[in-house]
Amino acid sequence: MIELHLLLLFMIVGAIVAVEVGDLISSVVAVGAVGLGLSLVFLVLKAPDLAITQLVVEILCLIILIRATIKRDLPLIKSGRWHFNTFSTLLFIVVFLLLAFISLHDLPGFGKPLLRVASNYLREGFLRTGSANLVTSVILDFRAYDTLGEATVLFTAVMGVMVVMRRIGRKKE
Amino acid sequence: MKANQTGMTLIVKTITRLTVGLILLYGIYIVLHGHLSPGGGFPGGVIIALSFIHIMLAFGKDMAFKKLNQARASFFENLGAIIFLSVAIIGFAGGYFFLNFLSKGEPFSLFSAGTIPLYNIAICFKVAAGLFLIFVALVVLSRKEEE
């Protein structure tokens, strides 16, 4: 478990660096480091499917962010009511930690799910679908409706991006 | 001489020419073995999209559009959605939506697990074409005005 805590510490430090550093490109690189740390966390928790997905999506997002920000020189706002902002942020952190301390006692422990359907999938997934990879057998057979919804979300996102970013309409031949 | 002016330097172009086929093959491998080993349609599709983005970053956008232009990418995106939905609807012939109607086959072999490889291939088409289109829209189309 010690490597998991080290990775979480690394991700928190990376997130703070990403917020506090002055340069835009350095900030993007720090966000990428947080994402790669998350991929290693998935690997430590023995979820290689999620680790692969997180790694490749992180690389794609990093390429898009770097290409989108490499020529822009956005000004950094230094003036403003920083005392008020810092005070309200600290207040919200205290309130959040207090509520979390009260409410997180009732959650089930790590690796002890309340729902019994998951153990059912583990027992019968291989026999009922014939798929050696249990994750695939869940997302494409037992829970295929979820995958249909995810595909619809991606389709809608692509359509929205194309509509918003396309400056020139397609001409009829 | 004119071909060398777009994109990155000669070193990057040579390395890209050597590696981009391997990246594409690795994506196809992850998609086809999605029901046997970690991976599946989504990460494999992202890797295939990354291979086309690799070409676009190294050689410039004209070379990449020669391989996969926008109209063809939209066609593949729609094709993936139609394959996914039609395989799911064929399940109605045997009873219900998303029925695994093909035979389970021999476990741990490439042709096993019924319809799951078909869903993987459909999702791979959708994700590869969709993410390539998002990259094109965010990086290329939004810069056309500034140049």
Interface residues (C-beta under 8 A of the other chain):
Chain A: P48 D49 A51 I52 T53 V56 V57 I59 L60 I63 I64 R67 A68 F126 T129 G130 S131 A132 N133 V135 T136 S137 I139 L140 D141 A144 Y145 T147 L148 A151 L154 F155 A157 V158 V161 M162 M165 R166 R167 I168
Chain B: I30 G34 H35 L36 S37 P38 G39 G40 F42 P43 V46 I47 A49 L50 I53 L57 E77 G80 A81 F84 L85 A88 F98 N100 K104 G105 P107 F108 S112 A113 G114 T115 I116 Y119 N120 I123 K126 V127 G130 L131 L133 I134 F135 A137 L138 V139 L141 S142 K144 E145
